[in-house]
Every structure is written in C-alpha cells, then in structure tokens.
Amino acid sequence: MAADAFKLDTGNTAWMMTSAVIVLMMTVPGLAFFYGGMVRSKSVLNMMVMNFVAAGIVGFIWILYGYSMTFSTDTSGINEIFANPFKYFGLVGLTDDNSLLGGGGVPALVAVGFQATFAVITVALITGAIADRIKLGSWIAFSAVWVTAVYFPLAHMVWGGGLLSGDGPIASALSTPIDFAGGTVVHIDAGAAGLALALILGRRKGWPKEPMRPHNLPYVMLGAALLWVGWFGFNAGSEGAADGTAGRAWINTFVATCVAMLAWMATEKFRDGKATSLGAASGVVAGLVAITPAAAAVDSYGAMIIGLVAGVLCALAVGLKFRFGFDDALDVVGVHLVGGIVGTVLIGFLATDKQGGFLPEGAERGLLYGGGVTQLATQVVVAAIAVVFSFVLTYVIGLIIKAITGLRVAEADEVGGVDFALHGETAYDTTPATGGRVKEGISA
C-alpha cells in the first residue's frame, strides 16, 4: 500500500474495535464460565485461572512477535510456513500504511488487537481437554511454546499468504481454500492439540468409572450465552468491515447456532429420553464452531444444514472418548475438532456467491450449488493438513515439556482438588459455622 493510500474509515474501525472486545469476552469470562461450570467444584478455580493465564501469556507474546510472525509480509521467515517474527517486533515499524485491514480503513493497531483475541481463545480452548490434572507451570510453558510453534504458523499458512492460503500451492493445484473465521486455524487446531495433550497426560483418576458431572450448570449456560454473543464479533468481525458480507456472516452465525442447539437437544431426546441444559449449551457451541469457516461462504439454507449436521454429529461424537478410551474431559475433540471438520468440509458442498454469499478469488461454488468436486477436495485436504500439523507438533511439544518439568500434578493433589493444591484456594466456603467472628479478607 502506498504511503498516502491509507484513509481512516471510522465506521469500520468502530466495528472492529467492538468486535475485538466481544471476542476477548469469549475467553474471559465466556469460556472461563463455560468450562468452569463443567468441571467438578474442586477444579473450577484452576480452570478459570488457566483461561486467564492463556490470555496473559498469548497476549504478551502476540504483541512482542506473534503478529509479525503471522502477518508480516517480510519473506525473511519460511514464508510458506511462517513470516519474520522480528519484522514488527514489539510492533515497532508497524504503521497504518501496512495495516492488515488497511484496505477497509482500519488502523494497524486495531487489526493487531482483533487478531490477538483469536490467538488467545485458540490456546484457551485446549484447557477443556486437560481439566483437573495439569501443573500450572507446565500449562504456562506449553501455552508459550504451542502458540509460537503451532498457532502462529497455521494462522500464517491460512490467513497470512502461506501454504494453505489463496497464494499457496493448494490453491494453484485445486482452488482457493475457504476458512473465513478460523475453522482450521482455531477449532481444528485446538481440537487436535487437545487430543494430543490428553493422550500424553492420561486419564483422570477414576475416569471413566466414577461420575465426573458438571458442578454448576448455570455457569455452563452463562458461558455458552457469552460465547454466542461474542461469536458475532468472531465471525462477522472477520470481514474486517461493517458491510453486507459481515451481515451475511452475522445471519449465518445466528441461524446455524439456533439449528445446532435444537438438533443436539433432539438427538439427546431420541437417544436418552431427555434433552438437557448441558446439551443445549453444547449445541450452541457446536453450531458456532461449525459455521465459523463458512460464515460468509454459504446462504441461509447452507447455514441451516451446517447447523443441523454439526448438532447431530457433535452430540454423537462426544461419546467417542468412551469408545476409544481417551480422557477429553470437556469434549474439545467432540465439539471443536469434529465441528471444525464438519464446517470446513461442508463448504465443499454448500459454498455459494449467491444471496449475499462471498467466495474469495479462486474459490469455487460447492457441489450442491453448481460447482464440481474441486472445492470439496480442497477443503478436505486443508482440514487433513491442519489435523496432522497440530496433532503431531502438539504431541512433540507435550513430550518435551513432560521430560523437562513433568506435566501432571501429583495423584494426591488431583484427588484432593487442584484448586487448593495449586492455588491455595477453594471456590466455595464449606467451613462449618463456629458461632464466632471469622476474620475476612485476603490476609485471613
């Protein structure tokens, strides 16, 4: 972009700043409440702390070198895989003239902030697979290494002009991959990572024989509601402008989620005889996950189909952990990995540029909308690469950290509860009343 080409668009800028705020809200407090309610009462604080820590670690690293490593156009990095992390180290040298969203009149720092929230929630999502049993120090180390070695490269490959983008070899051989807001970068990435880390950590003490029910379902529903609201910034904000494509993404996000929630509850009712509040909340998240990559690339009917398929398949997929014996504590694999794959692959059937749908240059309509199999093949290849890339690298990172610091808390701490063992606190005061005055405050 020429030095004098940037022209501020206050409407787009205001929308992107608003989107960044509500996407951050998806992690803290949204995901913290959602996951916090799903664990047992002795683990709720630790789960919330891990989400806060993800925001702190990733936010710091993103500003330092993450944005540059993901979106810098400098070819000093291995440009198909990652960009130069030192080009805009600490954001020095970044100007509005080279803003990621400069074409829409959005300043560079606003674009940095918006994308930071995506990195934050991707790392935080992994915590659901490893609840109750990871050391806090190991989680901090893992977060820092994983976001650098896995998230930044995959985000660059998809959104930064790398291997899986419209400028990459897959686009040249097949068609341009479509991932509007993070089906591969966020959900397949986090789901595959959660699976790898859960396998390394092993099962929770007593799982699956002992019941490990959510301790606070109102927390779960509150968290799901906050996620649903924030997701409009996640998907519609990914347009980078307040325009008709953002509107299409907003509508698709809304209707797909509505259908997915109903489909999950109907699956529960048919299978178990009752539709649950946990199922309603989980169906909301499954629909949000699945529509994310397709948010602007399908019409309303396509969004409904994606929601329907995701609601049913994710409801069934959460049982895979019992069949195969991996302890994915809060169903990150069943919801995010499966939901991300569903949304990414269904684009190959449902993509359209009609009725407000948007297809990037080089992408084709889906099989059911007059296209051939090329876009479907592209979506399958991209999804498969994302799964393998995230799973393999996460497994290696997990093994290295395990060898250096250990990953899992002591058995006694796990049984007694990681809240008190790791933080010296409990979420709920169960001390019997003594009739006397109790000293209160942080020094008590």
N, C-alpha and C positions, 0 to 999 in steps of 0.2 A: 504494500500500500504506500502510495506517495506520502511525503511528509505533510502535505497540506490537504490530504484527502479526507482525514477524519472529520466528521461533523456530528456533534453530540445530538442524540435523539433522546429527549427527556422521558418520553413515554416508554420506550423500550428499556431505558436504563432503570426507571422506577419499577417496571415489571420484573426485571432480572434481579434487582436488589430484594424485592419482595419474595421472589421465588427462592433465592438463596436462604433467606431467613426461615421460610417454612420447610425447606429441605433439611436444614440443620435441625429444626424441630422434630423431624422424623427420627433422628438418633436420640437426642436428648431434648425432651423427655419421651418421645413416642416409643422407640424401640426399647428403651430402658424400662418403661412400664409394661410393654407387651411381653418381653422376655422375663422381667422381674416377677410378674404375676404367674407365669407358667412354671417357675421353679418352686421348690419347697421353701417354707418360711425361713429355714436356716441358711438359705443361699441367696435371698433376694437382694441384700445389700451388695454382695460381691458381684452379682450380675449387673446391677446398675453401675457400680464402680467401673467394671470392665468396659461398659459402653462409654462412660465419661472419659476413661483413660484412652480409648480408641480415638475420641475426638481430640484430646490433648496431644497425643503423640503424632497422629496423622496431620493435624492442623499445623503443627510446628514444622514437620518435615516438608509438607506441601509448599509452604511459603519459602522455605530455605532452598529446596532444589526440585521438589516434586512437579511443580507446574512446568518448570523448564525442561525436565526430563520427559514430560508428557507432550507438551505442546510447542516447544521451541522448534523453529524451522531450521536451526543450525544443523548441518549434516556431520558435525564432529562426532556425534554418537553413532551407534549402529542403526542407521536411520530406519531400516525396516522393522526394528525391534524397539528401540528407544532413542530419544533425542538427547542432546547435550545437556546434562544436568547443571553445567556451570555457565551456560549462556545467560540466564537471568537469575543467577544465584542470589538468594535474598531479594529477588525481584528488581535488583539493580539493572538498569538498562532497559527495562520494560516501559514502553510508552504507549499512549493511545494509538499512535500510528501503526503499531504492530499488535494491536489488541486482537485476541481470538475472535471477538464478536464485533470488531470494528466496522464491518460492512453494515451492521444494523445500528451503528451509532452508539454502541455500548462501550464505555471506557474499559481499559485493560484490567484495572484493579477489580472492577465489578465481575468481569469474566473469571478472574482468578478466584474470587470468593465463591462464585456459584459452583465452579468445578471442585473446589475444596470440599464442599459438602457431600459430593458423590464419593470421593475417596474415603471420607470419614465413615459414611454409612456402610460401605462395602466391607471395611475391616470389622466394624461393629457387628454385622450380620453373622460373622463366623462364631461369635461368642455363644450363640444358641446351640451349636453342635457340641460344645465342650463344657457345658454348665456343670458346676459342683466339684470340679476336680483339677483345675489347672492352677499352678502357682502364679501369683500376681506378677512377680518379676519376670517369669518366663513369658507371660502374656505381653508384657511391655516390650520385651526383646523381640518376640515373634511379630508383634504389630509393626515395629520399626523395620525389620528385615523384610517382612512379607509385602508391605505396601511398596517398598523400593524395588524388590526383585520380581514381583508378580503384578500388582495393580498398575503401577506406572507404565511398565512395558505393554501390558494388554490394552490399557486405555490409549496409549500411543498407537498401537497397531490398528485399533479400530477407528479412533477419532482424530489421531494426530498425523495421518498421512502414511501410516506404516503398512505392514503386511496384510492386514485384514480390512483395509480402507478402500475407497474408490480409486486410490492411486497405486494399489498393490497388485501383486501377480495374480491373485484370485479374481480380481475384477477384470484383469486383462484376459484371463483364460475363460472365465464364465460370465459373471455380471457383478455389478457393484453390490457388496453385502449391505444389508439394511439392519442397523441397530440404532434406532432413533434416540433412545434414552438409557440404554445400558442392560439389555438382556444378556449379552455376553460379558460386558465389562464389569457389571455389578453382580448380577444374580447367578449366572453360570459360574462365574469366577468365585464368588463367595461360597456357593453350594459345593463345588468340587473341593475347595480348600477345607470347608467344614468336614467333609467326608474324610479327607486325608488326615486331618489332625485328630478326629475322633478315633480313627483306626490306630494311630500311634499312641494316644492316651489310654485306650482300652475302655472297658465298660465301667460305669459307676458301681460302687459296692452295692450288691443286692439286685442290680438290674439284670434281667427283666422280671425276676420272680417277685420282688417287692413292689407294691404300688408306689409310684412317684408322681402323684397328681399335682396339678397346679394349685398353689396355695391361695391365690386371690384372683378369681375370675373377673371381678370388676376392674382390676388393674389391666388384665388382658384386653378387655373390651375398650377401656380408655386408651390404651396404647394403640390398638388397631384403628380407633377413630382418629387419633392424631396422625398415624401413618397415612390414612386415607386422605385427610385434608392436605398434609404435606406433599403427597404424591402428585397433586395437581401442579405444584411448582416443579417437581422432579420431571414430569413428562411434558407438560405444556411449556415449562420454562426452557426445556431443551431445544426449542425452536430458536431461542436467542432473541426473540422479538415478540411484541404484542400484535399478532396478526391472525389471519384466518387459519393458517396451519397450526398455530398454538390453540386456536379454538377447536379445531378438529381433534387434536391430541387431548384436550380437556374433555370433550364429549366422549371420546373413546375410552378414556380412563374411567370416567364415571359409569358408563353403561356396562363395560366389561366387568367391572368390580361388582356391580349390582347382580349381574347374572351369575358370576362365580360364587358369590355368597349363597345365593339361592340353590345353585347346583350342589355345592358342598353339603348344605343342610338337607337337601333331598336325598343325597347319597347316604348320609348318616341315617336318615329316617328309614330308608329302604333296607339298609344293612343292619342297623342296630335297634330300630324301633323308636328312636328318639333323635330329635335334632337339638344340638347343644349350643350353648353360648360360645364355647371354645371353637366349635365348628363354624359358627357364624363369623367369628373374628378371624379364624384361619382362612376361611373362604374369601374374605375381604383381601387379605394379604396375597393369596394365590392369584386372584384376579388382577391385582395391581402389578404383581411380578410379571405375569404372562403378557399383559398389554404393553409393558414398558418398551420392548424393542419395536413394536408395531404401532405405537401410539398415533403416528401421523400417516401411516402407510396403508391403512385399511379404512373402509367405510363403516357405518354404524352396524350393519349386519355382520361384517367381518369381526368387529369388536365383540359382538354378542357371541359369535361362535367361539372365539378365543376364550372368553369368559366361561362359557359352558364347558368346553373341553378341559380347561385348567381346573375348574371347580371339581369336576368328577375325577380326573386323573390324579390331582394332588391329594384329594381325600383318600384315594386308594393307595397312593404312593407312600403315605406316612407309615403304612404297615410294613414296608419293605425292610425296615431296620429289624423287625422281629423275625422276619423270614431269613435274613442273611446274617443276623447277629451283630450288627454294628450299632453302637450306642450314640446315635444322633439325638441328643437329649431333647431339643425343642424343634425338631423336624426341619432343619435347614435344608437337608437334602430333598426331602419330600416336597417342600414348598418352593424353595429358591432354585435348586438345581433342576428339578423336574419342571417347575413353572417357567423357568428361563428357557429351557429347551423347547417346551411347548410353544411359547410365544415366538421364539426365533424361527422354528421350523414352519409353523403355520403361516408365517409371512409368505413362504413359497407357494402357498395355496391361495392366499387372500389379498395379497398386495394389489393396490389399485390407485390410479391417479384421478379417479372419478369421485364425485360427491365430496370434494374437499380433500381427498387423499393426496399425499405428497410422496413422490418417489424421487430419490436422488438421481443425478445424472448417471446413466449407465446401468441403472436398475431396471428390472422388467416386471410386468404385471404377474400376479400369481396364476397358478394353474387353473383355478376356478374362475378367473376373471379375464380369460382370453390369452394368457401367456403360455409359454411352454414349460419345460421342466428345468430350464436353466436356473431360474431364481431359486427354485426349491433345492437344486443341487448346491448352489452357492450357500444357502442358509444352513444346510446340513453339514457341509464342510467346515464352515466357520464355527458352528456350535461344537463340532467334534474337536477342532483345534483348541478352542477355549477350554473345554473339559480337560484334555490331556495336558495342556500347558499349565493350568492352575493346579491340577492334582499332583503332577509329577514334581513341580517345583516346591509346592507346599510340603509334600512328603519329605523331600530332601531337607528343607529348612527345619521342619519339625524334628527330624532325626539329629541334625546338627545341634540344635538348641537342647534337645534331650541329653545328648552326650556331654554338653558343656555345663549346663545348670540343672538338668532334670526338668521335667515338665509337670509332673503330678504331685499334688500335696500328699502328705503322709496319710495313711489309712485312718488313723485316729482322728485327724483333723477333718477328713472327709465325712466320717461317721458323725462326729460332733457338730459339724457345720462349718463351712468355710467363712461365713460371716465373722464369727468370733475368732476363728483360728488365724485368719489373715488380716482382719481389720480391728479386732478387739471390740466389736460392736454386735448388737443384735437388732433386728428390725422392730421387734415387738417386746415390750417390757412384760415379762412373765414372773417378776419377783413378787412373792406374796406380800400383801399389805401388813405392816407391823404395828400400825396404830400411832407411830411416832412421826416426826417430821423427817422427810427424806431430802438429803442435800441434792440440789439440782444443778444443772449447768455442765459445761464442758470439763470442769475440774473435778466433778464428782467421781 
